[in-house]
Amino acid sequence: MNLRIQLVAILLLISVTVSLSQTKMTVIQEASLSIKGEKVGIWEGKDVFHYTLENGNMQVEMTNFGGIISRIFVPDKNGKLENVVLALEEIPDYFTKNGPYLGAAVGRYANRIGEASFTLDGETFRITKNNGENTLHGGAKGFGVKVWSPEVYKNDNAVGVKMTYLSVDGEEGFPGNLMTTLWMELTSSNELKLRFESTTDKKTVVNLTNHSYFNLNGINGDVRDHELQIFADAITPGESGQIPSGEIKSIAGTPFDFQTPKNLGAQLDALGEGFDHNYVTKRANSSELKKIAIVKHSESGRVMSVFSTAPGVQLYTANGFNGFAGADGKIYEKHWALCLEPEGWPDSPNKPSFPSTSLAPGEKYVHEIAYVFDTEY
């Protein structure tokens, strides 16, 4: 009898082991979802926290200062875990050293507004100039340098931080008290999901995104060996100061064409300069969460897919880096990363033919972004 019981137990153990091996990723991730936070500083009288989110396979670090994603650790095809975003060493370093907006939540208006002004219902608003004669990423002190009010949460398949920030009427010249909530969460399916929601008490403009710099090779050199695909057939070409002319220009057969997967280095060589261009992923605003880009690095096997509800995505290839001191003793140079910034089109407040970025009282601005990580052998 004892022998029969032992045999049954062994068979049950084998069955459970086989079942677990078939669903190992899900079981480990669901069992290992965790989040921890610690206070790491004070900025402008408010507490700043560092958060670590884990799912048993990958790890994401973030902070309520600037809504910044500070690190993303992703395994390669051999299981080696490496950070894949440009970073500063410690969270307090971001207080004064984050000129490139590393990992930041940027707003009120991501990208550029020409001549630092726009008109709503006949009233002209002069906003802060911080990019020549233009406004870039919300002005001199945009959302990426504000301390957001944080709240951690956990559900069955995700852990995250809910952050809120009130941008008061007149901040950087923008009208209206704009209340914004940002959910940043890591799921059990290796998704880093962001959701921005904003409301206002006065008509205004709003365009929010995340400004992470990705390097899937573990930041061990430039990204010229990355393969990139962007699901867009046009760009909005810029004129002086990279302000769009208003044209929607086809990219078929040009160095801008990533409709099929292309080696980034070859496209950089063909272009003869770096990319800093808005790609048209939709012709009009909609709530559809659309796959807009895929990035692959063959040597590591890492793959990142990007999804967004916004009508555009800015491709930026870190053209301005020249000996920038980053985390882990690394010095970031030109083309050491690429940004895919899902957002409304640049200078939309001054381009009536572009998808609108205005927000009125009683309306809600919503922008969802998802970065999905995988490996390909």
C-alpha positions as a Python dict, from the first residue, in 0.01 Angstrom:
ca = {
    (1, 'M'): (0, 0, 0),
    (2, 'N'): (279, 241, 93),
    (3, 'L'): (455, 170, -237),
    (4, 'R'): (135, 238, -433),
    (5, 'I'): (84, 564, -246),
    (6, 'Q'): (442, 665, -321),
    (7, 'L'): (396, 583, -692),
    (8, 'V'): (77, 790, -708),
    (9, 'A'): (256, 1080, -536),
    (10, 'I'): (544, 1059, -781),
    (11, 'L'): (304, 1059, -1078),
    (12, 'L'): (119, 1359, -937),
    (13, 'L'): (451, 1542, -885),
    (14, 'I'): (554, 1468, -1245),
    (15, 'S'): (217, 1593, -1371),
    (16, 'V'): (243, 1915, -1171),
    (17, 'T'): (604, 1967, -1284),
    (18, 'V'): (510, 1925, -1651),
    (19, 'S'): (217, 2161, -1609),
    (20, 'L'): (439, 2422, -1443),
    (21, 'S'): (708, 2388, -1709),
    (22, 'Q'): (450, 2462, -1978),
    (23, 'T'): (334, 2780, -1802),
    (24, 'K'): (647, 2866, -1609),
    (25, 'M'): (658, 3232, -1712),
    (26, 'T'): (299, 3305, -1607),
    (27, 'V'): (318, 3116, -1279),
    (28, 'I'): (645, 3280, -1176),
    (29, 'Q'): (525, 3623, -1275),
    (30, 'E'): (191, 3600, -1102),
    (31, 'A'): (354, 3460, -790),
    (32, 'S'): (632, 3721, -792),
    (33, 'L'): (454, 4050, -858),
    (34, 'S'): (595, 4292, -605),
    (35, 'I'): (652, 4661, -547),
    (36, 'K'): (860, 4841, -290),
    (37, 'G'): (934, 5207, -233),
    (38, 'E'): (1171, 5413, -28),
    (39, 'K'): (1213, 5781, 38),
    (40, 'V'): (1532, 5906, -130),
    (41, 'G'): (1511, 6283, -103),
    (42, 'I'): (1311, 6603, -81),
    (43, 'W'): (1255, 6847, -364),
    (44, 'E'): (1080, 7180, -323),
    (45, 'G'): (952, 7064, 16),
    (46, 'K'): (799, 6738, -111),
    (47, 'D'): (906, 6381, -48),
    (48, 'V'): (1064, 6194, -339),
    (49, 'F'): (1044, 5816, -356),
    (50, 'H'): (1220, 5545, -552),
    (51, 'Y'): (1002, 5249, -652),
    (52, 'T'): (1102, 4903, -769),
    (53, 'L'): (846, 4691, -952),
    (54, 'E'): (912, 4322, -1025),
    (55, 'N'): (722, 4039, -1191),
    (56, 'G'): (967, 3750, -1156),
    (57, 'N'): (1115, 3806, -1500),
    (58, 'M'): (1188, 4178, -1534),
    (59, 'Q'): (1224, 4479, -1309),
    (60, 'V'): (1126, 4845, -1350),
    (61, 'E'): (1243, 5135, -1136),
    (62, 'M'): (1063, 5469, -1124),
    (63, 'T'): (1018, 5779, -913),
    (64, 'N'): (747, 6031, -836),
    (65, 'F'): (994, 6306, -924),
    (66, 'G'): (902, 6389, -1281),
    (67, 'G'): (711, 6062, -1325),
    (68, 'I'): (1049, 5925, -1434),
    (69, 'I'): (1119, 5568, -1540),
    (70, 'S'): (1476, 5538, -1417),
    (71, 'R'): (1565, 5181, -1515),
    (72, 'I'): (1415, 4883, -1695),
    (73, 'F'): (1591, 4549, -1645),
    (74, 'V'): (1504, 4298, -1916),
    (75, 'P'): (1652, 3950, -1979),
    (76, 'D'): (1831, 3869, -2303),
    (77, 'K'): (1786, 3540, -2489),
    (78, 'N'): (2020, 3372, -2238),
    (79, 'G'): (1839, 3513, -1937),
    (80, 'K'): (2097, 3782, -1860),
    (81, 'L'): (1924, 4078, -1697),
    (82, 'E'): (2040, 4423, -1809),
    (83, 'N'): (1908, 4778, -1793),
    (84, 'V'): (1781, 4897, -2133),
    (85, 'V'): (1718, 5270, -2073),
    (86, 'L'): (1965, 5554, -2028),
    (87, 'A'): (1976, 5657, -1663),
    (88, 'L'): (2140, 5871, -1399),
    (89, 'E'): (2309, 5704, -1103),
    (90, 'E'): (2076, 5810, -822),
    (91, 'I'): (1726, 5958, -812),
    (92, 'P'): (1844, 6291, -659),
    (93, 'D'): (2072, 6332, -963),
    (94, 'Y'): (1759, 6391, -1171),
    (95, 'F'): (1678, 6705, -971),
    (96, 'T'): (1943, 6911, -1151),
    (97, 'K'): (2115, 6693, -1413),
    (98, 'N'): (1833, 6572, -1637),
    (99, 'G'): (1864, 6811, -1928),
    (100, 'P'): (1788, 6532, -2180),
    (101, 'Y'): (1457, 6441, -2003),
    (102, 'L'): (1576, 6084, -1937),
    (103, 'G'): (1268, 5872, -1866),
    (104, 'A'): (1055, 6174, -1778),
    (105, 'A'): (683, 6235, -1808),
    (106, 'V'): (684, 6546, -2024),
    (107, 'G'): (412, 6810, -2047),
    (108, 'R'): (199, 7013, -2042),
    (109, 'Y'): (291, 6990, -2405),
    (110, 'A'): (537, 6728, -2526),
    (111, 'N'): (749, 6834, -2823),
    (112, 'R'): (746, 7188, -2966),
    (113, 'I'): (506, 7479, -2989),
    (114, 'G'): (623, 7735, -3243),
    (115, 'E'): (709, 8089, -3131),
    (116, 'A'): (602, 7990, -2779),
    (117, 'S'): (244, 8098, -2836),
    (118, 'F'): (-98, 7975, -2945),
    (119, 'T'): (-453, 8106, -2967),
    (120, 'L'): (-768, 7952, -2820),
    (121, 'D'): (-1111, 8101, -2887),
    (122, 'G'): (-955, 8429, -2992),
    (123, 'E'): (-726, 8464, -2691),
    (124, 'T'): (-350, 8440, -2744),
    (125, 'F'): (-132, 8278, -2479),
    (126, 'R'): (240, 8347, -2449),
    (127, 'I'): (419, 8052, -2297),
    (128, 'T'): (778, 8001, -2180),
    (129, 'K'): (1049, 8000, -2445),
    (130, 'N'): (1308, 7732, -2369),
    (131, 'N'): (1408, 7611, -2717),
    (132, 'G'): (1519, 7917, -2909),
    (133, 'E'): (1201, 8106, -2994),
    (134, 'N'): (989, 7797, -2925),
    (135, 'T'): (857, 7598, -2630),
    (136, 'L'): (981, 7242, -2582),
    (137, 'H'): (827, 6977, -2353),
    (138, 'G'): (617, 7220, -2152),
    (139, 'G'): (864, 7499, -2088),
    (140, 'A'): (1146, 7568, -1845),
    (141, 'K'): (990, 7368, -1560),
    (142, 'G'): (756, 7114, -1714),
    (143, 'F'): (604, 6800, -1568),
    (144, 'G'): (938, 6616, -1578),
    (145, 'V'): (1077, 6822, -1289),
    (146, 'K'): (768, 6827, -1069),
    (147, 'V'): (707, 6609, -764),
    (148, 'W'): (391, 6406, -823),
    (149, 'S'): (174, 6275, -538),
    (150, 'P'): (220, 5894, -541),
    (151, 'E'): (10, 5595, -437),
    (152, 'V'): (122, 5235, -488),
    (153, 'Y'): (-122, 4964, -594),
    (154, 'K'): (-134, 4595, -677),
    (155, 'N'): (-394, 4378, -845),
    (156, 'D'): (-407, 4023, -979),
    (157, 'N'): (-178, 4084, -1276),
    (158, 'A'): (1, 4415, -1217),
    (159, 'V'): (181, 4634, -968),
    (160, 'G'): (212, 5007, -1013),
    (161, 'V'): (226, 5362, -890),
    (162, 'K'): (-58, 5608, -939),
    (163, 'M'): (72, 5966, -950),
    (164, 'T'): (-117, 6294, -958),
    (165, 'Y'): (-8, 6648, -1032),
    (166, 'L'): (-200, 6975, -1044),
    (167, 'S'): (-58, 7223, -1294),
    (168, 'V'): (-205, 7554, -1186),
    (169, 'D'): (-354, 7814, -1416),
    (170, 'G'): (-72, 8015, -1571),
    (171, 'E'): (207, 7766, -1505),
    (172, 'E'): (464, 7819, -1783),
    (173, 'G'): (197, 8041, -1942),
    (174, 'F'): (-60, 7768, -2005),
    (175, 'P'): (-424, 7841, -1921),
    (176, 'G'): (-641, 7643, -1682),
    (177, 'N'): (-590, 7436, -1370),
    (178, 'L'): (-494, 7102, -1524),
    (179, 'M'): (-527, 6796, -1300),
    (180, 'T'): (-332, 6498, -1433),
    (181, 'T'): (-321, 6139, -1313),
    (182, 'L'): (-53, 5902, -1436),
    (183, 'W'): (-73, 5527, -1381),
    (184, 'M'): (258, 5343, -1435),
    (185, 'E'): (244, 4968, -1393),
    (186, 'L'): (430, 4645, -1466),
    (187, 'T'): (215, 4348, -1560),
    (188, 'S'): (273, 3975, -1533),
    (189, 'S'): (300, 3969, -1915),
    (190, 'N'): (615, 4185, -1933),
    (191, 'E'): (421, 4500, -2021),
    (192, 'L'): (512, 4840, -1886),
    (193, 'K'): (183, 5028, -1916),
    (194, 'L'): (128, 5403, -1879),
    (195, 'R'): (-200, 5589, -1872),
    (196, 'F'): (-233, 5968, -1857),
    (197, 'E'): (-567, 6131, -1774),
    (198, 'S'): (-620, 6507, -1750),
    (199, 'T'): (-908, 6744, -1683),
    (200, 'T'): (-917, 7124, -1684),
    (201, 'D'): (-1135, 7408, -1558),
    (202, 'K'): (-1048, 7631, -1856),
    (203, 'K'): (-988, 7552, -2220),
    (204, 'T'): (-623, 7463, -2272),
    (205, 'V'): (-389, 7238, -2469),
    (206, 'V'): (-239, 6914, -2342),
    (207, 'N'): (-3, 6657, -2493),
    (208, 'L'): (169, 6413, -2257),
    (209, 'T'): (420, 6133, -2312),
    (210, 'N'): (714, 5947, -2163),
    (211, 'H'): (1066, 6033, -2277),
    (212, 'S'): (1265, 5712, -2216),
    (213, 'Y'): (1583, 5649, -2414),
    (214, 'F'): (1601, 5282, -2514),
    (215, 'N'): (1909, 5073, -2584),
    (216, 'L'): (1831, 4702, -2601),
    (217, 'N'): (2196, 4596, -2599),
    (218, 'G'): (2222, 4677, -2229),
    (219, 'I'): (2373, 5018, -2305),
    (220, 'N'): (2701, 4869, -2424),
    (221, 'G'): (2750, 5093, -2725),
    (222, 'D'): (2534, 5274, -2977),
    (223, 'V'): (2203, 5156, -3124),
    (224, 'R'): (2310, 5146, -3488),
    (225, 'D'): (2278, 4766, -3480),
    (226, 'H'): (1911, 4784, -3374),
    (227, 'E'): (1633, 4697, -3617),
    (228, 'L'): (1339, 4936, -3621),
    (229, 'Q'): (991, 4922, -3767),
    (230, 'I'): (744, 5210, -3736),
    (231, 'F'): (387, 5160, -3854),
    (232, 'A'): (354, 5497, -4024),
    (233, 'D'): (360, 5604, -4389),
    (234, 'A'): (424, 5977, -4338),
    (235, 'I'): (598, 6239, -4127),
    (236, 'T'): (523, 6603, -4050),
    (237, 'P'): (845, 6764, -4179),
    (238, 'G'): (987, 7055, -3986),
    (239, 'E'): (1114, 7394, -4090),
    (240, 'S'): (1316, 7641, -3882),
    (241, 'G'): (1347, 7525, -3523),
    (242, 'Q'): (1191, 7189, -3619),
    (243, 'I'): (845, 7342, -3626),
    (244, 'P'): (623, 7152, -3874),
    (245, 'S'): (533, 7327, -4197),
    (246, 'G'): (184, 7179, -4184),
    (247, 'E'): (255, 6927, -4459),
    (248, 'I'): (193, 6554, -4418),
    (249, 'K'): (468, 6401, -4630),
    (250, 'S'): (488, 6044, -4760),
    (251, 'I'): (808, 5863, -4659),
    (252, 'A'): (794, 5571, -4904),
    (253, 'G'): (1140, 5494, -5041),
    (254, 'T'): (1317, 5760, -4832),
    (255, 'P'): (1557, 5719, -4538),
    (256, 'F'): (1259, 5797, -4312),
    (257, 'D'): (1080, 5482, -4427),
    (258, 'F'): (1059, 5221, -4149),
    (259, 'Q'): (733, 5066, -4270),
    (260, 'T'): (926, 4741, -4301),
    (261, 'P'): (1204, 4653, -4052),
    (262, 'K'): (1524, 4844, -4124),
    (263, 'N'): (1871, 4854, -3973),
    (264, 'L'): (1890, 5184, -3788),
    (265, 'G'): (2257, 5244, -3872),
    (266, 'A'): (2194, 5208, -4244),
    (267, 'Q'): (1906, 5454, -4226),
    (268, 'L'): (2116, 5701, -4028),
    (269, 'D'): (2387, 5680, -4292),
    (270, 'A'): (2133, 5732, -4570),
    (271, 'L'): (1983, 6031, -4393),
    (272, 'G'): (2322, 6181, -4315),
    (273, 'E'): (2205, 6312, -3979),
    (274, 'G'): (2010, 6199, -3675),
    (275, 'F'): (1637, 6144, -3656),
    (276, 'D'): (1416, 6387, -3462),
    (277, 'H'): (1089, 6360, -3652),
    (278, 'N'): (719, 6307, -3589),
    (279, 'Y'): (575, 5998, -3758),
    (280, 'V'): (205, 5991, -3845),
    (281, 'T'): (61, 5677, -3685),
    (282, 'K'): (-299, 5798, -3717),
    (283, 'R'): (-459, 6070, -3925),
    (284, 'A'): (-709, 6158, -3651),
    (285, 'N'): (-749, 6121, -3275),
    (286, 'S'): (-902, 5796, -3154),
    (287, 'S'): (-899, 5573, -2846),
    (288, 'E'): (-754, 5277, -3038),
    (289, 'L'): (-447, 5133, -2867),
    (290, 'K'): (-239, 5071, -3177),
    (291, 'K'): (95, 4898, -3223),
    (292, 'I'): (315, 5179, -3354),
    (293, 'A'): (669, 5038, -3346),
    (294, 'I'): (889, 4732, -3295),
    (295, 'V'): (1254, 4748, -3194),
    (296, 'K'): (1481, 4442, -3210),
    (297, 'H'): (1841, 4371, -3116),
    (298, 'S'): (1955, 4047, -3274),
    (299, 'E'): (2264, 3983, -3062),
    (300, 'S'): (2080, 3999, -2730),
    (301, 'G'): (1751, 3872, -2874),
    (302, 'R'): (1560, 4149, -2699),
    (303, 'V'): (1244, 4280, -2864),
    (304, 'M'): (1030, 4578, -2762),
    (305, 'S'): (689, 4654, -2909),
    (306, 'V'): (534, 4997, -2851),
    (307, 'F'): (161, 5067, -2840),
    (308, 'S'): (-17, 5402, -2810),
    (309, 'T'): (-352, 5574, -2852),
    (310, 'A'): (-187, 5898, -2975),
    (311, 'P'): (-180, 6001, -3344),
    (312, 'G'): (198, 6036, -3367),
    (313, 'V'): (535, 5921, -3238),
    (314, 'Q'): (856, 6122, -3230),
    (315, 'L'): (1165, 5923, -3328),
    (316, 'Y'): (1477, 6073, -3171),
    (317, 'T'): (1818, 5907, -3197),
    (318, 'A'): (2002, 6084, -2915),
    (319, 'N'): (2176, 6316, -3158),
    (320, 'G'): (2286, 6561, -2892),
    (321, 'F'): (2484, 6330, -2664),
    (322, 'N'): (2856, 6399, -2649),
    (323, 'G'): (3023, 6256, -2342),
    (324, 'F'): (2714, 6268, -2116),
    (325, 'A'): (2786, 6103, -1779),
    (326, 'G'): (2525, 5835, -1717),
    (327, 'A'): (2471, 5561, -1462),
    (328, 'D'): (2711, 5276, -1386),
    (329, 'G'): (3012, 5481, -1497),
    (330, 'K'): (2900, 5482, -1860),
    (331, 'I'): (2950, 5779, -2087),
    (332, 'Y'): (2665, 5828, -2332),
    (333, 'E'): (2763, 5932, -2681),
    (334, 'K'): (2574, 6021, -3000),
    (335, 'H'): (2320, 5755, -3108),
    (336, 'W'): (2359, 5556, -2787),
    (337, 'A'): (1980, 5529, -2761),
    (338, 'L'): (1657, 5590, -2944),
    (339, 'C'): (1342, 5753, -2816),
    (340, 'L'): (997, 5662, -2939),
    (341, 'E'): (776, 5933, -2788),
    (342, 'P'): (407, 5862, -2856),
    (343, 'E'): (220, 6192, -2859),
    (344, 'G'): (10, 6445, -3045),
    (345, 'W'): (178, 6616, -3337),
    (346, 'P'): (419, 6903, -3266),
    (347, 'D'): (279, 7256, -3289),
    (348, 'S'): (-76, 7124, -3323),
    (349, 'P'): (-220, 7429, -3139),
    (350, 'N'): (-102, 7641, -3435),
    (351, 'K'): (-195, 7393, -3709),
    (352, 'P'): (-575, 7369, -3747),
    (353, 'S'): (-540, 7079, -3994),
    (354, 'F'): (-354, 6865, -3736),
    (355, 'P'): (-540, 6643, -3486),
    (356, 'S'): (-650, 6870, -3205),
    (357, 'T'): (-467, 6881, -2872),
    (358, 'S'): (-715, 7118, -2705),
    (359, 'L'): (-904, 7022, -2392),
    (360, 'A'): (-1218, 7193, -2262),
    (361, 'P'): (-1388, 7179, -1921),
    (362, 'G'): (-1602, 6867, -1895),
    (363, 'E'): (-1374, 6672, -2132),
    (364, 'K'): (-1106, 6420, -2039),
    (365, 'Y'): (-767, 6382, -2205),
    (366, 'V'): (-655, 6018, -2212),
    (367, 'H'): (-331, 5879, -2349),
    (368, 'E'): (-231, 5515, -2307),
    (369, 'I'): (115, 5375, -2383),
    (370, 'A'): (243, 5018, -2351),
    (371, 'Y'): (597, 4888, -2389),
    (372, 'V'): (596, 4510, -2429),
    (373, 'F'): (924, 4319, -2389),
    (374, 'D'): (1011, 3978, -2527),
    (375, 'T'): (1304, 3777, -2660),
    (376, 'E'): (1354, 3632, -3006),
    (377, 'Y'): (1600, 3350, -3066),
}
